[in-house]
């Protein structure tokens, strides 16, 4: 054991090599973004570009000596043998599929970071007690088939395989056919045997770490999410001829709900980390001189506290009724998404914090605002995540998405330190 | 002169015949509205349906013995000779083009009401001193080529002919080609020789007359109109990961402007007849989990008082600045339409009121909330309008648009009485 510890001391990945690999994968499915002039990435799950990306990563896995398994939902696992190969592995993973207007970091950092760790261990002849598996999951983004974290949800039993197979994209293409078409309809059981631990390094996709000058985010969990789809029905009317007292303006009703969300946040009544957004507002007919008779709108609520989330939901639903009465409109709403908060493993989070400190890096706990494969895996084994900061207020799902070589390398260094500790646990 | 007066006494149009003609014209361009199940009308200016409608009205004009002239902007004038045919005529007019989701009354009542008057005069062998002209103007609605009251604006010199000719619809079709294609690129000078007077009967397109139980609206003028097209630029951001203090939410900015309009109205500071509407709100990207980075929105202000309108414009423009500062967004705005209030001729309005009283009909002065060809004609000659009530809160630009046979007939009866008085003036 001492020899092992010694060989691990001060071990660092090669940031330039990692960054180069991120750049190579980012070439696949690349396009020139008209707004920014930057090169963006479009690798929708199981598209031709995703197939090419998957084949590239599998080629890299094999070149590193990993034994590659593809399961029946297209998740790919590259396994590096351990000294005790019978023990459950430590798994490092994320995804390589993308939204249609992506950068090169979202998901890829976690997967290629895992491969960089393997390469570093290989080069330094480091052998871990437990096997080390680098995984990438199918369709984390959910942009094509409508269900995010699909592959990891199937692997951990939240979504049944046959249900996933039947999903269709906007063109009617069926998921199982697309799996077959890309050559990633594997034979391995989709239900994953619990690993010893699961680790994921990801860009923050937000501005917090960068604005506080912190190197490493120790992700304590994922906040609860609640989405409402609203249909507000008032009465279309001529903007010039209809007196105000006879109007039922669905646009005004939507505006009141939007500002109520703001008011709920500043009240502090639902915790200090509540977030709320009206992202979609579509009035009908939507013409300058017609009072909107119908508005479709969305409400996105987030809260790291489940009780606060429940209270916020009750408050906004009560407000829909108030608006119905005051504005003479009717409001139908549908819960289009709802997840409770996820709490990651404290002991692994502590290891991440300690690992960062040992490497001389600053760190802070942070709650993830977005969903990740790690939240699915947390049902199966002890799980935690490392966040790295992003430039430009952490913009993501956009070609401007950007983390520096140092930011990426630091995150993967911490990941490696923690992975080694866990992989040496007997 | 006495003989003439005698033959006019108690003269009434045939309401059933008028209503039947409205129904016949309403068949042209009709469609079944999905929302209401009612038969709607779609006769966009210079479309195939409008061509068919125009040909039908011209056929009716000729059958009544009118001599038909088509000018170079497609306005159609049907002239009934006067005893003194050298005197400028009394003109009765409106339009027969429609919005894409229209009823059968908007515009058509004024034109077919004019023809009904001619038919009544013919049947009763009544001859007026001055000629009587029934007119319909090209593209009053402005839905296809973007400029409303186009034909009457060209006829009265506000818009130049060549400027009108160059207008294009959304498909790139050029107006002059469409005029030629429908066979309505006439040879007559588009600049109208001032008539003796201009009269227009129109549905109110609002709820006031109906809700007060009044038969006839004596239109005193048209209110001022001001349209702003707003482009609000904030910053797109992930709804889950972006803290509230770092957001620049263009949707919230639009909501604040929308509610400010409401507040301005209730303050009473801009008169009691101010109207304000945000009809269009289009967020980009408009997705549930993305803070809107850009919103295009419109503001429609109306006021019968020009000074109140100016004050309201100044107030909302100042508020744009407030929102820019508070919400960290930038707001560009463009004046997409602006007309001062129009005051119709007092003496003609008095005749309308007296005519209604003589027919035993209740009447009230009313300001038009919508624009009409009459406001263009008022630059050329003494002008006034008769409004008739509409059912269902006067809904218009909708297949539910509906005025009863009696409501229509009363309006045209009053119009006839006033037209005869004016046409007998030497």
Contacts between the chains, C-beta under 8 A, distances in Angstrom:
chain1	res1	chain2	res2	distance
A	204	B	241	6.8
A	205	B	238	5.5
A	205	B	241	4.8
A	206	B	238	6.3
A	206	B	241	3.2
A	206	B	242	5.6
A	206	B	243	7.3
A	207	B	242	6.7
A	207	B	243	7.2
A	207	B	246	5.2
A	208	B	243	6.6
A	211	B	246	7.5
A	223	B	240	7.2
A	225	B	240	7.0
A	227	B	288	5.6
A	227	B	289	7.7
A	229	B	288	7.7
A	235	B	393	7.9
A	236	B	395	7.9
A	236	B	398	6.7
A	237	B	393	7.4
A	237	B	395	6.9
A	238	B	205	5.4
A	238	B	206	6.6
A	238	B	369	6.7
A	238	B	370	6.3
A	238	B	396	5.7
A	238	B	397	6.3
A	239	B	275	6.7
A	239	B	277	3.9
A	239	B	279	5.9
A	239	B	300	4.6
A	239	B	302	7.2
A	240	B	205	8.0
A	240	B	223	7.2
A	240	B	225	6.9
A	240	B	275	6.8
A	240	B	300	7.5
A	240	B	302	5.3
A	240	B	368	8.0
A	240	B	369	3.6
A	240	B	370	4.7
A	240	B	371	7.6
A	241	B	204	6.9
A	241	B	205	4.6
A	241	B	206	3.3
A	241	B	368	7.7
A	241	B	369	3.4
A	241	B	370	5.5
A	241	B	394	6.8
A	241	B	396	7.3
A	242	B	206	5.8
A	242	B	207	6.9
A	242	B	275	7.5
A	242	B	369	7.5
A	242	B	393	7.4
A	242	B	394	7.8
A	243	B	206	7.2
A	243	B	207	7.0
A	243	B	208	6.9
A	243	B	275	7.4
A	244	B	265	5.6
A	244	B	275	6.5
A	246	B	207	5.4
A	246	B	393	5.8
A	249	B	277	7.4
A	251	B	258	6.2
A	251	B	278	5.6
A	251	B	279	7.4
A	251	B	281	6.0
A	252	B	258	5.9
A	252	B	259	7.0
A	252	B	262	6.2
A	252	B	278	7.8
A	254	B	255	7.4
A	254	B	281	7.8
A	255	B	254	7.4
A	255	B	255	3.7
A	255	B	256	7.8
A	255	B	258	4.1
A	255	B	259	5.4
A	255	B	278	7.7
A	256	B	255	7.7
A	256	B	259	6.8
A	258	B	251	6.2
A	258	B	252	5.9
A	258	B	255	4.1
A	259	B	252	7.0
A	259	B	255	5.3
A	259	B	256	6.8
A	259	B	259	6.6
A	262	B	252	6.2
A	265	B	244	5.6
A	275	B	239	6.7
A	275	B	240	6.8
A	275	B	242	7.5
A	275	B	243	7.4
A	275	B	244	6.5
A	277	B	239	3.9
A	277	B	249	7.4
A	277	B	288	8.0
A	277	B	289	7.3
A	277	B	290	7.8
A	277	B	291	5.5
A	278	B	251	5.5
A	278	B	252	7.8
A	278	B	255	7.7
A	278	B	292	8.0
A	279	B	239	5.9
A	279	B	251	7.4
A	279	B	283	7.1
A	279	B	286	6.8
A	279	B	287	5.3
A	279	B	288	4.9
A	279	B	289	6.1
A	279	B	290	5.1
A	279	B	291	6.7
A	279	B	292	6.3
A	280	B	283	6.7
A	280	B	286	4.9
A	280	B	287	6.3
A	280	B	288	5.8
A	281	B	251	6.0
A	281	B	254	7.8
A	281	B	281	5.2
A	281	B	283	5.5
A	281	B	286	7.3
A	281	B	292	7.8
A	282	B	282	7.6
A	282	B	286	6.9
A	283	B	279	7.1
A	283	B	280	6.7
A	283	B	281	5.4
A	285	B	279	8.0
A	286	B	279	6.8
A	286	B	280	4.8
A	286	B	281	7.3
A	286	B	282	6.9
A	287	B	279	5.3
A	287	B	280	6.3
A	288	B	227	5.6
A	288	B	229	7.7
A	288	B	279	4.9
A	288	B	280	5.8
A	288	B	298	4.0
A	288	B	300	5.5
A	288	B	336	7.2
A	289	B	227	7.6
A	289	B	277	7.3
A	289	B	279	6.1
A	289	B	300	5.4
A	290	B	277	7.8
A	290	B	279	5.1
A	290	B	397	7.1
A	291	B	277	5.5
A	291	B	279	6.7
A	292	B	278	8.0
A	292	B	279	6.3
A	292	B	281	7.7
A	295	B	281	8.0
A	298	B	288	4.1
A	300	B	239	4.6
A	300	B	240	7.5
A	300	B	288	5.4
A	300	B	289	5.4
A	302	B	239	7.2
A	302	B	240	5.3
A	336	B	288	7.2
A	368	B	240	7.9
A	368	B	241	7.6
A	369	B	238	6.5
A	369	B	239	7.9
A	369	B	240	3.4
A	369	B	241	3.4
A	369	B	242	7.4
A	370	B	238	6.4
A	370	B	240	4.8
A	370	B	241	5.6
A	371	B	240	7.9
A	393	B	235	7.5
A	393	B	237	7.2
A	393	B	242	7.5
A	393	B	246	6.2
A	394	B	238	8.0
A	394	B	241	6.8
A	394	B	242	7.8
A	395	B	236	7.8
A	395	B	237	7.2
A	396	B	238	6.0
A	396	B	241	7.6
A	397	B	238	6.8
A	397	B	290	7.7
A	398	B	236	7.3
